[in-house]
Amino acid sequence: MKKLSFCTGFAIFVVSVFLACTPDNPDIHDLPDDSLRCDTLILSVIDTIGVLEGLSEEIFGDIGDASYNLSGEIAVLDRMTGFISFFSSEGEFITRIGGLGESPSEFHWATSFAPMYDGKLIVSDYSGRRLVVFDDSFSYEREIQDFPNSVPSGINPLPDGTFTGRDMELLQSEDGGIEGENFIRRWSPDSTGSILTYTSSPMFVTLLDDGIDVKPASFLTATSIDGSVYCSVSSDSIFEVTGYTADGVVFLQISEPWERVAKMQSEIDAEAMPTALQTDDDGSRPVRVEAEVDLFHKAVAGLSVDDIGQIWVRVGSESIPTFRVYDSAGNLCFVARCPELQDIGRQIRFQMRHGGIVAWDRSPEDYPKIYLIGAQ
């Protein structure tokens, strides 16, 4: 693998574009093609991590999460094996932690992790109903369990050592039915009770003969180095991002005009394959079930914040991965695109943390791999 040196150049480019933001032009959000009025940043694949055949440490089964950490290393969660593998910025394997099992340092089914600002790693072992903390040398430190509701998932680090995540509550209604609500909250690693709630949304709960079927609203969240938290409800009809201070006060609302964009039949057919993951009744293992398919593309398909506080909002209807990048006042700074990944554009997930961008295909046709992304 070739040595990577894109982060410094990427940061310089982003800073230069950031200075070119247009806060004095309030109409820029309403333009049908913002690329005509602002700079366009072209992203490219600098390198990949993952092989079809070779060293077992570089073979992935089902990538669930990936991110740079504070030291510039790339961490990759393989949900199939339960391992979180660490690679250098040059793509060389360093070590791995976790694995499927019953020991304190292993997972039942890990779904996400947060590389903290002090170098620690917090892992959401969702089926194990706990969070697992590893220190800055990748050694098991402790676990956090007995949460009053569900275990926080989709966790993101905050600079003061706390973290954000999603959880949900299910309550019996007055008529004997079940009501539910999905939350974005903030936690401390020293307590199972949340510090505050940023936002919430009702869940669709259906009573079945053998249990309940829960469909929570899909929140997208991202955190900034200044402690700000950004949220967007994944919707096919609304393009909105809300910014909160660390104390939960709304300070920003980005809202764009949006018309629903229907999926092509080939996309619907591909997503109708039984690829959704769901836990067994005892919560111990994921099994594959038939997934319901949305007929329209999401307006917002991803949300990230870079190291200078710019908000990267991924547009869900674009076959070429496309981001609208705003400053913390809500002004559109530039548009970023990655034409190299057009063939898998809507299936790919991006993660921007600690100065670097990684991406991975959620349903690869060949084999799972991590894409390391830089600016041309």
QUIGI-V198252 format. One record per residue. N is the residue number from 1. RES is the residue in one small letter. PHI is phi in whole degrees, 0 to 359 (NA if undefined). PSI is psi in whole degrees, -180 to 180 (none if undefined). OMEGA is omega as a letter, one per 20 degrees, with the letter a starting at -180 (* if undefined). Layout:
# QUIGI-V198252
n=[N/N]
res=[RES/RES]
phi=[PHI/PHI]
psi=[PSI/PSI]
omega=[OMEGA/OMEGA]
This chain:
# QUIGI-V198252
n=[1/2/3/4/5/6/7/8/9/10/11/12/13/14/15/16/17/18/19/20/21/22/23/24/25/26/27/28/29/30/31/32/33/34/35/36/37/38/39/40/41/42/43/44/45/46/47/48/49/50/51/52/53/54/55/56/57/58/59/60/61/62/63/64/65/66/67/68/69/70/71/72/73/74/75/76/77/78/79/80/81/82/83/84/85/86/87/88/89/90/91/92/93/94/95/96/97/98/99/100/101/102/103/104/105/106/107/108/109/110/111/112/113/114/115/116/117/118/119/120/121/122/123/124/125/126/127/128/129/130/131/132/133/134/135/136/137/138/139/140/141/142/143/144/145/146/147/148/149/150/151/152/153/154/155/156/157/158/159/160/161/162/163/164/165/166/167/168/169/170/171/172/173/174/175/176/177/178/179/180/181/182/183/184/185/186/187/188/189/190/191/192/193/194/195/196/197/198/199/200/201/202/203/204/205/206/207/208/209/210/211/212/213/214/215/216/217/218/219/220/221/222/223/224/225/226/227/228/229/230/231/232/233/234/235/236/237/238/239/240/241/242/243/244/245/246/247/248/249/250/251/252/253/254/255/256/257/258/259/260/261/262/263/264/265/266/267/268/269/270/271/272/273/274/275/276/277/278/279/280/281/282/283/284/285/286/287/288/289/290/291/292/293/294/295/296/297/298/299/300/301/302/303/304/305/306/307/308/309/310/311/312/313/314/315/316/317/318/319/320/321/322/323/324/325/326/327/328/329/330/331/332/333/334/335/336/337/338/339/340/341/342/343/344/345/346/347/348/349/350/351/352/353/354/355/356/357/358/359/360/361/362/363/364/365/366/367/368/369/370/371/372/373/374/375/376]
res=[m/k/k/l/s/f/c/t/g/f/a/i/f/v/v/s/v/f/l/a/c/t/p/d/n/p/d/i/h/d/l/p/d/d/s/l/r/c/d/t/l/i/l/s/v/i/d/t/i/g/v/l/e/g/l/s/e/e/i/f/g/d/i/g/d/a/s/y/n/l/s/g/e/i/a/v/l/d/r/m/t/g/f/i/s/f/f/s/s/e/g/e/f/i/t/r/i/g/g/l/g/e/s/p/s/e/f/h/w/a/t/s/f/a/p/m/y/d/g/k/l/i/v/s/d/y/s/g/r/r/l/v/v/f/d/d/s/f/s/y/e/r/e/i/q/d/f/p/n/s/v/p/s/g/i/n/p/l/p/d/g/t/f/t/g/r/d/m/e/l/l/q/s/e/d/g/g/i/e/g/e/n/f/i/r/r/w/s/p/d/s/t/g/s/i/l/t/y/t/s/s/p/m/f/v/t/l/l/d/d/g/i/d/v/k/p/a/s/f/l/t/a/t/s/i/d/g/s/v/y/c/s/v/s/s/d/s/i/f/e/v/t/g/y/t/a/d/g/v/v/f/l/q/i/s/e/p/w/e/r/v/a/k/m/q/s/e/i/d/a/e/a/m/p/t/a/l/q/t/d/d/d/g/s/r/p/v/r/v/e/a/e/v/d/l/f/h/k/a/v/a/g/l/s/v/d/d/i/g/q/i/w/v/r/v/g/s/e/s/i/p/t/f/r/v/y/d/s/a/g/n/l/c/f/v/a/r/c/p/e/l/q/d/i/g/r/q/i/r/f/q/m/r/h/g/g/i/v/a/w/d/r/s/p/e/d/y/p/k/i/y/l/i/g/a/q]
phi=[NA/282/291/266/216/274/297/296/298/298/296/298/296/296/298/295/289/302/293/265/300/240/295/272/244/289/273/296/294/270/290/291/221/293/296/281/242/218/292/241/264/265/265/216/277/275/195/228/235/127/224/281/224/143/295/299/294/253/255/251/262/205/288/256/199/201/188/288/252/297/272/85/270/254/256/229/266/257/292/290/261/83/275/250/259/244/232/288/295/271/88/273/295/252/193/215/229/86/101/281/165/254/289/303/269/252/236/281/201/281/243/199/212/235/282/283/286/266/94/282/231/250/245/271/267/296/289/279/57/200/253/241/251/245/280/285/251/73/267/300/249/188/234/238/219/64/290/294/242/283/291/303/231/57/280/226/279/240/293/272/96/272/208/253/184/257/213/218/235/242/228/278/279/296/270/91/276/241/244/219/216/253/234/251/226/240/233/254/296/261/208/269/273/288/279/201/248/275/201/208/208/296/253/268/242/240/281/245/296/248/151/229/247/248/236/286/295/269/269/251/225/207/237/248/294/269/94/291/234/240/226/214/278/291/222/268/230/229/252/218/225/246/254/239/288/301/270/90/270/290/236/211/223/261/222/241/300/210/243/300/242/287/281/286/299/297/291/296/297/295/283/284/295/286/241/284/258/215/279/296/301/274/73/266/220/279/233/264/229/291/264/284/249/284/271/234/287/291/289/251/252/190/214/215/228/273/287/251/85/279/260/260/250/276/273/285/272/274/288/276/308/228/236/260/248/245/275/288/262/92/277/289/266/196/247/243/226/233/299/298/254/299/297/238/307/279/268/269/246/247/221/242/210/49/88/219/242/237/212/206/276/285/221/292/280/256/203/292/207/258/262/265/252/222/263/287]
psi=[140/151/139/138/32/-21/-43/-49/-38/-44/-41/-44/-45/-41/-43/-38/-36/-41/-18/11/158/71/-19/3/88/-15/-2/-29/-25/-3/139/-25/94/-20/-18/-16/-7/169/152/123/124/121/154/162/117/-38/172/156/127/141/160/-42/146/-143/135/-29/-20/10/122/147/-47/97/122/-27/154/150/152/150/-176/-26/2/10/159/123/136/123/121/108/-25/-40/-19/-1/145/114/145/136/150/171/-16/0/11/136/135/-59/176/155/167/-131/160/134/-173/-8/160/-31/3/171/152/-54/98/139/-27/168/160/114/108/165/-14/8/-9/168/127/126/132/105/86/-48/-24/-5/45/164/143/131/129/144/-176/-2/17/15/145/134/-53/176/156/121/-172/43/142/-28/-142/163/137/135/170/44/147/143/151/152/-18/7/-8/180/159/163/176/143/174/156/137/129/150/129/172/-28/10/-3/-170/130/148/158/141/136/150/121/172/136/160/144/-9/5/151/-11/140/152/-43/165/129/-49/168/165/142/151/152/115/126/129/129/168/-33/20/-147/152/120/128/90/155/140/109/142/134/155/152/154/161/-19/5/-3/151/133/137/147/133/126/111/151/1/-7/129/97/144/132/133/136/145/171/-25/4/13/131/126/-7/138/111/124/127/147/141/135/138/141/116/147/152/157/-36/-36/-41/-44/-41/-40/-16/-8/151/81/0/145/136/147/154/170/-33/2/13/-31/147/142/161/133/165/129/140/144/129/140/-10/151/148/146/-50/120/-6/156/127/163/131/-178/-9/17/11/142/119/113/117/133/120/-19/-9/131/-33/125/119/135/137/123/122/155/178/-4/-1/8/135/122/-49/172/136/137/152/80/-26/-25/26/-39/-26/23/-49/-16/-9/146/139/148/124/115/148/41/6/157/130/159/157/149/125/-20/69/144/-27/-73/154/139/159/132/127/123/137/178/140/none]
omega=[a/a/a/r/a/a/a/r/r/a/r/a/a/r/a/r/r/r/a/r/a/a/a/a/a/a/a/r/a/a/r/r/a/a/r/a/a/a/r/r/r/r/r/r/a/a/r/r/a/a/r/r/r/a/a/a/a/r/a/r/a/a/a/a/r/a/r/r/a/a/a/r/r/r/a/r/r/a/a/a/a/a/r/a/a/a/r/r/r/r/r/a/r/a/r/a/r/a/r/r/a/a/a/a/r/a/r/r/r/a/a/r/r/r/a/a/r/r/r/r/r/a/r/r/a/a/r/r/a/r/a/a/r/a/a/r/r/a/r/r/a/r/r/a/a/r/a/r/r/r/r/r/a/a/r/a/r/a/a/r/r/a/r/r/r/r/a/r/r/a/r/a/a/a/r/r/a/r/a/r/a/a/r/a/r/a/r/r/a/a/r/r/a/r/r/r/r/a/r/r/r/r/r/a/r/r/r/r/a/r/r/r/a/r/r/r/a/r/r/a/r/a/a/a/r/r/r/r/a/a/r/r/a/a/r/a/a/r/a/r/r/r/r/r/r/r/r/r/r/r/a/r/r/r/a/r/a/r/a/a/a/r/r/a/r/r/r/a/a/a/r/r/a/a/a/r/r/a/r/a/a/r/a/a/r/r/a/r/r/a/r/a/r/a/a/r/r/r/r/a/a/a/r/r/a/a/r/r/r/a/a/a/a/a/a/a/a/r/r/r/a/a/r/a/a/r/a/r/r/r/r/a/r/r/r/r/r/a/a/a/a/a/r/a/a/r/a/r/r/r/r/r/r/r/a/r/r/r/r/r/a/r/a/r/a/r/a/r/r/r/r/a/r/r/r/*]
